[in-house]
């Protein structure tokens, strides 16, 4: 029987409820799960249990104990996902478009997690997200890093939370975007009319989000961009670009269906991080996949 895994962090901000603090700092723990862990006595603040409503103070040491039993319904599957790099701590993969990252209720198979389960023998959890420290949307392709053990999970998660990760995307958007480089700053929250979507929101309802972009070239009535999200909000790039009137080509959720491409033209081209065991900076780059290359060739 495996030992439980313990997640540790020292708070550098103050004021947040304990359950909210946990869900924001550990991306593999939802707020409802955090509340369950707190109620079950599996959370300690400065060595003692606190209620979910406890307000975090800067310097608080928060520890969470999570049972590491492998869920019986989550099994490895033979799904072709190219491995770019692997060692004892991390797995870097080329996620294809059309592949969901992790299982969800009613959708327990056919995901990236199922594809890499055989690599994650040392890291298993009850949230169906073993090793997942960041996500790409189902129809976004590109490079992803996955933690192979609990230490790597905690250290990579902290890098994503502190925005020390290098993330570079390539996107094709509608129209001629001007100015040709800039920063989009707008809070993002759940769309009040559709909970499956995100939307620009005020600071009371949304979370701060910041996206840098640079036009690489104009192609007909389109613009090819290099995009660097400085925060990691759900659907951030798609929402921000749509908000300035230049939705991602093929994005039917935030733009319009496009005959040019069957899926959204968004590719995670480059990812850089500090190795959780050695501290060495590592960076991985992926060229555009064939369907996106062919799209650009058709557009001339």
N, C-alpha and C positions, 0 to 999 in steps of 0.2 A: 504494500500500500504506500502511495506517495505521500510525502509530507505536504502540508499546506504551503502555499506561497505567501510571502509577506511583502507588501508594498510600503515603502517609506518615502516621506517627503517632509521637508521643513518649509512652512508657509512663509512667503516673502511679501504677502499682502494681508490686509485685515478687512473684516466686515462681512465676509460671505458666510452663509449658513454652512454647517459642516457637511450636510448631504450634497449641497450644490458644489462646494469646494472639491469634494472627492470626485464627482462626476465630471467636473471641468478639468481636473488635473490628471485623471486616469481615463483615457478614452475608451478603454475596454470595460468600464464600469458605468452603468446607467444610473440616473438619480434614484430610481425606484430600488435598484439593487443596493445602492449605497445606504438607503434607508433600512433595508432588510439587514445588511451587515451591521449597522449601528444598533438596531433593535435586538439582534442576536448576540450583542456583546463582542463582535469581531473587529471593532474599531477602537483604537486608543488614541487619546490626545494627551501628549506629555505623560504617557504611561497609564492613563486612567480612562474609563469609558465616559462618553458625553452623549447628550441627546442630539437628535438630528438638527434641532433648532439652535444648537450652540454656535456662537459667532466666532469665527476664526480670528486669532490675534497673530500679528507678524511674529515669527519665531516659534510658533507652535509646531511640535513634532507630531505628525499624524502617521499612524501605522494601521494598515488594514490586513487582516488575515483572510485569505480566500482558499477554500478547499480546492484542491487540484485534481479531483477525480474526473476522469474522462467520460463525457456523456456518451451513453451507449448508442444513441442515434446518429452521432457524428462520426462518419467513417471515411477513410481515404478512398479516393476515386481516381481512375485513370483518365485524367483530363489533361490534354497537352498544354503545358505552360512552360515556356523556355526559362531555364535557370541561367542567369547572367553571372552570378557569383554566389559561393556558399562557403561558410566555415562553421566552426562549432557554435557561433553566436548569432549569425545573421544569414538570411536567405534573401537574395536580390533577384527579382523575377521580371519578366517582360509580360505584363498582363494584357491579354488581347481584348479588343472591344467585344462587347456582348457577354462578358463574364462578370457576374455579380461577385463582390469581394467576400462577403460572409453570409451564412445562412440567416434566415428570418422566419418568423412563424409561418408555417405552411409551405416553407421553401427550404428544406433541410439538405438538399443535395444539389450537385451541379455548380458549386461555387469555387472560388479560388481557395478558400479554406479547405474544402474537401480535396482539392487537387494537391495541396502541400502538406496534408496531415501526416504523411509518412515521414516528412522531414522534421516534424515537431514532437518527437517522442518525449522530450523533456519539458514540454510546455502544453498543458491541456487545461481548459477551464469550462465552467458551466454556462458561459455566456455565448458559446458558439463562435467566439472570435479569438481563438488561440493565436498569439503572436502578432495580431493585427495592431499596428500603431498608427496607421493612416489609411485612407481609402481613396480609391478612384471610382468615379461613377461607372455604372455598368457599361455604358457606351463610350467611355474614355479609355484609350489605350496608353501603355507606357510603363515606365520603370517604377517598381514598388519594393520597399524593404520590409521584411518580416522578421520579428524576433524569434529566436529558437529556444530561449530560456527566460526565466523570470528576471534575472539581472539585466539582460539585454532589453527586455520589454520595458522595464522601469527607466533605464537610461535613455533609450530611444524616445520613449513617451515624453520625457522631460525636455528633450531637444525640440520636439515638435511643439510642445507647450511654450517654450521660451523663444521660438522662432529662430533657432540657430541652424535649421535645416536649409539647404539650398534646394529650391524647387523652381524649375523652368519648364514652361509649357509652350507648345506651338498651337496656335488657333487660327482658323480662317473665319473672318466675320463678314457680315453683310456691309456693303458700302465702303466709301473712302474715309477712313478714320483720321481725323485731325483734332488736335495737333498730333504729329507722328510719334511722339512719346509723351508719357504723362503718368499720373497717379490717380487712381479712382479711390476715393474714400467715402464710404457710406455704410452705415450699420445694416446688418442683415438679420432677419428673424423669420419665423414661420409666417407664411401667407395666411392671413385671417380668413380668406375665402376658400382655401384649399390647403389642408394640413400636409399634403404630400409635396408641396412646393415651398420655396423660400422667396422672400421679397425684401426690397429695401424697407427699412423700418427706422423709427426714431430711437434715440438712445435708451429710452425706457423699455422698449419692447424687443430691440435687437442687440446684437453684439458688434463691437467695433470690427471693421474689415477694411483692408487696404490692399490694393492690387496695382502693381507697376506694369506698364506695357510699352512696347516699342514696335513700330511698323517696320517689317522687314522688306515688304514690297506691296505694291498695289497690282492686282490682277483683275482686269476688267472692272466690274462693279464690286469687287471684294478687296479685303485687306488681309495680308498674312502677317500675323503678330507673334512676337516673343512675349510671353506673359510670365510675370513673377509674383505670385500671391505671397504677401508678407504675413498674412494670417491664414488660418485654415478653416474657414467657415464652410458649411455644407453648400455645394453648388456655387461657391463664391465667384469664380471666374465667369460662369454663365450668367449669373444674376447681375454682376457689375457691368459686363459688356452689353447686356440687354438694356440695362438702365440708362446707358448713354446713347442708345439708339443703334447699336451695332451688335446684334445678337450673333452667337456662334452659328455658322452654317450647319444646317441639319438638326438644330436643336428645336424640336417641336414643342418642348415644354415652355421655354422662355422666348422663343422666336416663332418661326413658321417652318412647316415641312418644306424641304427643298429637294428638287429633282436632281441636283448636282451630286448629293451624297445621301445614302440611306441612314447614316448615323451622324452624330455631331462630330464636327472636325475639331477635336481637342485631343492632344497627345502630350503625355508627361515625358518630355524629352530628356531631362536631366535631373538627377537627385544626388545630393551630397550630404554626408553626415559624419560625425565623429564616431569611430568604431567603439562600441560599448565596452570592449575588453582592453583594447590597446590605446585608445584615445587618438589614433591616427585618423586624419581626415581622408575619407574615401568618396569618390564621385563616379557616377555611372551615367553614360549617355546612350540613348537609343535613337536611331534614325527613324524617320516616318515609316509606318507600315505600308504595305503595298496599296491598300485601298485609298489612303490619303495621298500617296504619291501619284496614283493614277488620276485622282481628282484634280490635282494641280496641273498635270499634263493635259487633261481635257480642257482646262480653262486657259491653257496657253501661258 
